[in-house]
């Protein structure tokens, strides 16, 4: 991006952090980027990571590399409490 900086003012930054709503940056009337506060960005990344884990687990279940909890309980003996 070089040395060009968008002229964001403190009010816009405050609005981002207070509302958590992203700000769309347009160039020549076309959306080019999205700016969001750090807290919302981190929450989004954590959510995406969890969704990836769920998707991988679903793939494992579908390919029979793993079983859903209900099925695995019936297949495995219960641990002894002794």
N, C-alpha and C positions, 0 to 999 in steps of 0.2 A: 504494500500500500504506500510505501514511500513516506514522505513527510506530511502528507495531507491528513488533516484531522477534521472530523465532523464537529461543528460548533454546538456541542451539547452544553446546556447550562445546568447549574446546580438544581434548579427546579425540576428539570427532566430526570436527573439522577435521583432526586428525592422521591419523585413520583414512582420511579421504578422500584425502589427499595420499599416504599410504603405499600404499594398495591400488589407487587409481585407480578404485575401484568407486563408482558414483553412489549417492546417498542419496535415497530417495523420501520426500517430505514429504506427510503425509496430514492432512486436516482432516475431522473427523467421520467417520473411518474410510474416507474416499475419497481416493485419490491426487490431489494438486493441483499438485505441482511436483517437479522433480528438481534436486538440488544435486550438482555435481561439481567436481573440482579443475581448476584452470586448465590444466595440462598436458594432461589428458585432453580437455578442451573444445577446446583448440587442435588437437589431433590429429584429433578428430572433424570439426572444420571443414575442415581440410586434406583429409581423406578425402572429405568431401562435395563439395568443390570439384573434386577429381580425378574423382569419379564423374559430376559434371555435364559436365565436359569430354569424358569418354568417351561419355556419352549424346548430346551434341551431334555428336561425330564419327560415331557410329552413324547418327544422323539424316541427316547429310550423305552418308554412304555409301549409305544406303537411297534417298535422293532423287537419287542420281547427281551430287551437287555435288562429291563427292570419291571417291577410289577407295582400297580397301585396298592396303597396301604391295605385296602379291604382284601385283596387277593393274597398279598404276602402273609397276612395274619393267618389265613387258613392253611397256607403251605408250610409255614414254619412252626415248630413246636414252641409252646410258651416256655420262657426261662423258669428254671426251678428257683423257688424262694428259700431253699435250704442254705 
